[in-house]
Amino acid sequence: MQTSLFNKTLQTKAGSAALILRVPVGLILAAHGAQKLFGWFGGNGLAGTAQWLSSMGIEPGYLMALLAGGAEFFGGLALVIGLLTRPAALVAAFTMLVAIFSVHIGNGLFAADGGYEYALTLFVALRACLIVSIKKKAALGH
């Protein structure tokens, strides 16, 4: 029973459409998570991200930066390699939803103004990854 559950969690038969969606979305997420966690690609790193979140009243800033950066970086890597795709997509989608309502919603739609356009796009793409994986699995009778 445990092996079966383990296999169901790891296995996906979502096909090439899901692959085409999850690889670029995963790369984008991993890059943004690396900015938050490690300061790569011009990011602020964990300390800078924590300070930024704290300045907006999102506390505790260090923990929130670690959670957001971890969800993006490790969730993105999981999507790219196809490991635990559904849980990774779910956690990353939740992270985008939090970003939309805690950081971006007051700035309007457009990303150029600090709006939620980018986070919403990722949220929708992640939900699509999640749905495609589940629907395909259900269609196969698993």
C-alpha positions in Angstrom: 0.0 0.0 0.0 2.7 2.5 0.9 4.6 1.7 -2.3 1.5 2.2 -4.3 0.8 5.6 -2.7 4.5 6.5 -3.2 4.3 5.6 -6.9 1.1 7.5 -7.4 2.6 10.6 -5.9 5.8 10.4 -8.0 4.2 9.2 -11.3 2.6 11.4 -13.9 1.2 10.5 -17.3 0.3 14.1 -18.1 2.0 14.1 -21.5 3.9 16.6 -23.5 1.4 19.5 -23.0 2.1 19.5 -19.3 5.8 19.2 -20.0 5.7 22.3 -22.3 3.9 24.2 -19.5 5.8 23.1 -16.4 9.4 23.4 -17.6 9.4 27.2 -18.4 7.1 27.9 -15.4 9.5 25.9 -13.2 12.6 27.7 -14.5 11.0 31.1 -13.9 9.9 30.1 -10.4 13.3 28.7 -9.6 15.1 31.8 -10.8 12.8 34.1 -8.7 13.3 31.8 -5.7 17.1 31.9 -6.2 16.8 35.7 -6.1 15.1 35.6 -2.7 17.2 32.8 -1.2 20.7 33.3 -2.6 20.8 36.8 -4.1 21.4 35.3 -7.6 20.3 37.1 -10.8 20.4 40.5 -9.1 18.2 39.5 -6.1 18.4 40.7 -2.6 19.1 37.3 -1.0 17.4 36.0 2.1 18.3 38.9 4.4 17.3 41.6 1.9 14.0 39.8 1.1 13.2 39.4 4.8 13.8 43.1 5.4 11.6 44.0 2.4 8.8 41.8 3.6 9.1 43.2 7.1 8.9 46.7 5.8 5.5 45.9 4.3 4.3 44.4 7.6 4.7 40.8 6.5 6.1 39.2 9.6 8.2 37.4 10.6 10.0 38.6 7.5 12.8 36.0 7.7 10.5 33.1 7.9 8.2 34.5 5.2 11.2 35.1 2.9 12.4 31.5 3.5 8.9 30.1 2.8 8.3 32.1 -0.3 11.8 31.6 -1.7 11.8 27.9 -0.9 8.4 27.3 -2.5 9.5 29.1 -5.6 13.1 27.7 -5.9 12.4 24.1 -4.8 8.9 24.0 -6.3 10.3 25.3 -9.6 13.1 22.7 -9.7 10.5 20.0 -8.9 8.4 21.2 -11.9 11.4 21.2 -14.2 12.4 17.7 -13.4 8.9 16.4 -13.0 9.2 15.2 -9.4 6.2 15.7 -7.2 4.7 17.9 -9.8 1.2 18.2 -8.2 2.4 19.1 -4.7 5.0 21.5 -6.1 2.4 23.2 -8.3 0.0 23.4 -5.4 2.5 25.0 -3.0 3.8 27.4 -5.7 0.3 28.4 -6.7 -0.6 29.1 -3.1 2.6 31.2 -2.8 1.5 33.2 -5.9 -1.9 33.8 -4.3 -0.3 35.1 -1.1 1.9 37.4 -3.2 -1.1 38.7 -5.1 -3.1 39.6 -2.0 -0.3 40.6 0.4 2.0 42.5 -1.9 0.6 43.4 -5.4 -3.2 43.8 -5.2 -3.0 47.5 -4.2 -0.8 48.4 -7.2 -3.4 47.4 -9.9 -2.9 44.9 -12.6 0.3 45.8 -14.5 3.6 44.5 -13.3 5.4 47.7 -14.4 3.5 49.4 -11.6 4.2 46.7 -9.1 0.8 45.0 -9.9 -0.3 41.4 -9.7 -0.1 40.6 -13.5 3.0 38.4 -13.2 1.9 36.6 -10.0 -1.5 36.0 -11.5 0.0 34.6 -14.7 2.1 32.2 -12.7 -0.8 31.3 -10.5 -3.0 30.4 -13.5 -0.1 28.4 -15.2 0.5 26.5 -12.0 -3.2 25.7 -11.6 -3.2 24.4 -15.1 -0.2 22.2 -14.3 -2.1 20.8 -11.3 -5.4 20.3 -13.3 -3.7 18.7 -16.3 -1.9 16.2 -14.0 -5.1 15.3 -12.1 -7.4 15.2 -15.1 -5.0 13.0 -17.1 -4.6 10.7 -14.2 -8.4 10.4 -13.7 -8.9 9.8 -17.5 -6.5 6.8 -17.2 -8.5 5.3 -14.4 -5.9 5.7 -11.7 
